[in-house]
Structure formats: C-alpha cells, structure tokens
Amino acid sequence: MAYAITQTCCNDASCVAVCPVNCIHPTPDEPDFGTTEMLYVDPRACIDCGACADACPVDAIFPVDALSAAMEPYARINAEHYADRDVVAEAADPSPNFHRWAPPVFDRTIPGDLEPLDVAVVGTGPAGMYAVEDLLLHTNARVTLIDRLPVAGGLVRYGVAPDHPSTKKIGDVFARFHTHPRLRLRLGVEVGRDVTADELAARHDAVVYAVGAAAARPLGIPGEGLPGSLAATTVVAWYNGHPDVPADAVDPSAERVVLVGTGNVALDVARILTADPATLEGTAIAPGALARLRSGKVREVVLLARRGPDVAAYTRPELLALLGRDDLDVVVDAHDPRTAAAIDAAAPTGKAGLLRGAAREAVDWSAPPPRGTRRIVLRFHSAPLEVVGDAEVRGLRVTGPDGDVEIAAGRVVRAVGYRGTPLPGLPFDEVTGTVPHTGGRVAGRTGAYVVGWAKRGPSGGIGANRADAAETVGTLLADVAAGRLPVRTRRPPPLTALASRLRRKG
C-alpha cells in the first residue's frame, strides 16, 4: 500500500532525500519545486517502506489505508499529480539502482585553509534557521543567532495557527541547533535599537538578515482606519501570543466578521474565530486570546474574494481541512452565477470542485447570522469598496452582479498579504517591499546577505526557505573563495562594547 502526503506538508524535501525509489516529486532540482501546493507520492512507484514518513518533520505522510475519512481525498490528490506523467520513463537509466541518481554537483568552492568564519544571522524564523543549518552542517563557521523577540521561532512560533500542531513541530527541528557548540543565541536584541548594522558588520565576517515581512498590506479603501477594522497579521499575532500584541488587541464580540482575502492566513483566522474554544484548549493558543474567545460572540465569518473559486488563494489542503470540520458549516454565497458554474464544471479534486458538497445560499446580508450554528461563508467575485461606519465598523460595502451590497458586520479583517519594512542600515525597495540583492548579496553592503521573505517577498511556505537559504549561503561562500569578502585570521577581542551589549541582551 502506497503512502500519501497530506495537509501539513511543509515542502522542505526531507522526504525526497530518503526515498529509495525516487517516487516523491517535485524534487528540489525540478522546475515546479517551490510552486506546487505540496509534494506528492507516486502510488505506482511507492514501495511502502515508510522512509518518507520517518523523515517528515511535520508528520504529513501516512499509508493510504490508514487515512481517516477526512484525509482520504489526499490519496486521489497524490495520484492525480502523476496522471499525465510517466516518472519511470523520464529516468535515463533506472537500473540497477531504484533511485534516479543525478550526476554529482559541486557548486561550492571552499578553500582548504579557510579560517572559521564568524557569521551573524538576524532572525530565528524558518529562513534564518535554514541558513544556520547550512552554515553549521556544511562549514566550520561560528554563528551568532540574533532575534529582537525574547523567544525564538519567528513565523513558526508566531505565525502558524495553534490548531496546526504538526506544522509547529518543525520548530523542534530548528531548536536543536540552538544548543550547537558553534552557535550563540542572542534574544531580545533589535537591529537599529540595540545594535546597528555597521556594528554587526564590524564584529562579524558576514551578516545574514532573515527579518521576514511582518507588515500587512492595506486595502486602500475608505474607512479602513475605523475602530474594528484590523489586519490579519494582528489577529494571528494575538492568538499566538506575540509580545508586541496585547491580549485585548482583538475583540471577538461581533456576531459577523468579514475577512477580505482567501489565502491560507485568511482561512486560519476564520477557523480560529469560529472554533469552539473547548477544542483549542491544550493547544499553543495564547491564554488571553482563548479567554476572549470563550466570551466571544462570533457565529459567522465571511471570506471575500475578488475572483472565482477556481483561482482562490488558499491551497487545497487548507480548504480540505476546513471542509472536514464537523462543528462548522461551510456555505458558498450564490449571489453570482459564475461561482456555481465554476464549481459544477471543475474536477472533483480541484479548488472549485472541492466545494461541490458545500451548501449554497443567497445570503441576506442585512440580517444577522443564523442562530444555533457557526459557519464560514465564501463569497466569490466580490471586491471591497468601503468600510462603513461612524465611530466604529458597521459593515463592508462590496460589489455584486446587480450593484453594490453592504454586508452588515461588526469587524472587518484585511488578509491580503504581508509586506516587508525597512531595516535601519540596509537598502530597501519600496515597490517590492524587499531588500535589493543579487543571489542574496545585499546591494551596496559588503558582507551583508539576505534570505527569506525579506529577499524574495512574502511567497512560499516554510520549506521554500531551504533552497532560498542554500542560494544565499552559497553566494556568501563564493564571495569568500573569490576574495570579495575579507576574512579575519583571528576573532576580535570578546569584551568589546558590542559583545557586552549582546551578552546582556542574551
């Protein structure tokens, strides 16, 4: 019986490396790696050895015959990825080895007499930790890992929803490097407040910035600044206990909440706001947020999408997880005939096709949500026009096929993406919200490098940062080998003012 990859796939390709028959794709050297929703097991080639399940850092891989009813669609999703592809035929010479071994590639040149590098990595999220892993396992570098927050983890700790404990497990994989003998962990140290970029550069041979993209994109519509209108980034930080966000930052006292956007973050927020608080007990949810949800009144969350269900921003695994909940109704707003047409015409496991079993309803948005149930309503082909209200949010005016419609709501949450913010001492592209770079090498700053969302923008999940970090570390090492990065032959005195400040902060 074959194995199947399921919802919590993090795309970091740990499973690919251990598969003896090359049945997991896309692999890191294939063009679609990093762009697919998840990785897939070919059931025709799988030999049921379980190596992939053992290697998976987020417990996403299971035997097909062990899948629960809610997870059964993943058997089809994995198989359908290979419906029009003959992987065996693509192998140049599949025997005598089962695995299609590629020719060895040596894409890094490291001088044999290289002195140990002193490298600072700023940011303890996935991008920073993949860079740390690469440096510690593949070089003799000494790493100083810095984060402005008092707890390490970045988006794994403060961005993954508390009801996704398997996804959070990858944080344990990263945390094992915190005690590596060549790593010093300095928490509560903020670049621009406690130390400057110039001071870090003077102290280290290289500095890798993995500072993410924490700001929320605005909607750019009237009324967006009203009380009761907030960013999904605030809600996510609130229920994850981010130290920058107080326990009273989100008030779940409204019966209806409108979420503008249909990405995975929007689904996370909708799921948490409509969850029975009892089901969140024992998870990593912040105690203050759980207390407020217990007294909250949210019965309905509306997800608003400009486009149709076939091109919604969420991934199929996240939608399947939502549809599999038995304590929640998922309803499709039938206001636009294009929505029903797309659902009925779609393949059963396509984004639109998965909604075929969901209820369809022409919702009266002037009325309160129905009592006795919690539900999420998906409204496609509708764009936000104005957050309506005087002293606080009263609703959201949106487009419809027969004219504008006002959705009565006590809260409006924008979930239309993240954006990077400038870091003192580094260049910044205001258009893209990223740090200008070439292969991870920061423009105009010798010895400075960037990785993750600050490098490529807010795209890709946790595992996408592995290849991203490998490119940046490769660029760093190439600069050392080419003499573009001066390397000290001995470490500077440890009791400098900077070292003392970092030690006190650590």
Secondary structure, 3 states (H helix, E strand, C coil): CCEEECCCCCCCCHHHHHCCCCCEECCCCCCCCCCCCCCEECCCCCCCCCHHHHHCCCCCEEEHHHCCCCCCHHHHHHHHCCCCCCHHHHCCCCCCCCCCCCCCCCCCCCCCCCCCCEEEEECCCHHHHHHHHHHHHHCCCEEEEEECCCCCCHHHHHCCCCCCHHHHCHHHHHHHHHHCCCEEEEECCCECCCECHHHHHHHCCEEEECCCCCEECCCCCCCCCCCCEEEHHHHHHHHCCCCCCCCCCCCCCCCEEEEECCCHHHHHHHHHHHCCHHHHCCCCCCHHHHHHHHCCCCCEEEEECCCCHHHCCCCHHHHHHHHCCCCCEEEEECCCHHHHHHHHHCCCCCCCHHHHHCEEECCCCCCCCCCCCCEEEEECCCCEEEEEECCCEEEEEECCCCCCEEEECCEEEECCCEECCCCCCCCCECCCCECCEECCEECCCCCEEECCHHHHCCCCCCCHHHHHHHHHHHHHHHHHHCCCCCCCCCCCCCCCHHHHHHHHHC
